[in-house]
Amino acid sequence: MTSIIDESVHRERHRSDRIGWLRAAVLGANDGIVSTASLVIGIAAAQADRRQVLIAGVAGLVAGAMSMAAGEYVSVSSQADTEEADLAIERAHLESDPAFERDELAAIYVARGLEPTLAQTVAEQLMDHDALAAHARDELGFSHTLIAQPVQAAFASAGSFAIGAIMPLGAVALSPDRGRITIVAVMSLVFLASLGAVAARAGGARKLRGALRVTFWGALAMAFTALVGWAFGVATA
């Protein structure tokens, strides 16, 4: 019996490696649909014509995509800076007192259920292989699947926001003047429900729960902005 797992026979498919880009993409697309749909519904409720609604929607798309990219880049860069600072501290500790760091690592494995002797052996072998990686993973909780990637997150957020925003804009462009608000709202809620289901499916969660979650908050946002647009439309009439 060999102790090495044959990957051609036993291949597990996990979803944790999707967390970084999936979170940014879902957040961007959801924000693109909700904010753009809410914006155009609010403008339309204020008695604006199709051209004005589309101009406002396109401006919202551009501004939102750039805002998402900048915000995501700054946020994830801050996370990366924190991770690098922690690694620098750990690197210094490994250089100054490797014996203490080995015992610290062994104590972590004991707390997870290993016998002290085995934990000490495991700690020694992992530190001989890559001491910093062992401490980053088991002491600091850093994982290669969750490592901060600012540029990837920025592009994922901006691109998905733009894709999401195009959907309600398309509904505006294709809908007749009569009933435009209702059509845009219904189509946007359909888009949101589909996004929630797809995101839940990609993340291994229940599709219905994901769809209902984003649809509820999207409908709430559209309702509030429609009321604001209606109020301004009445005030200027």
Secondary structure as UniProt FT lines:
FT   TURN            7..9
FT   HELIX           16..18
FT   HELIX           19..45
FT   TURN            46..47
FT   HELIX           50..96
FT   HELIX           98..111
FT   TURN            112..113
FT   HELIX           116..138
FT   TURN            144..146
FT   HELIX           150..174
FT   TURN            178..179
FT   HELIX           180..203
FT   HELIX           207..236
//
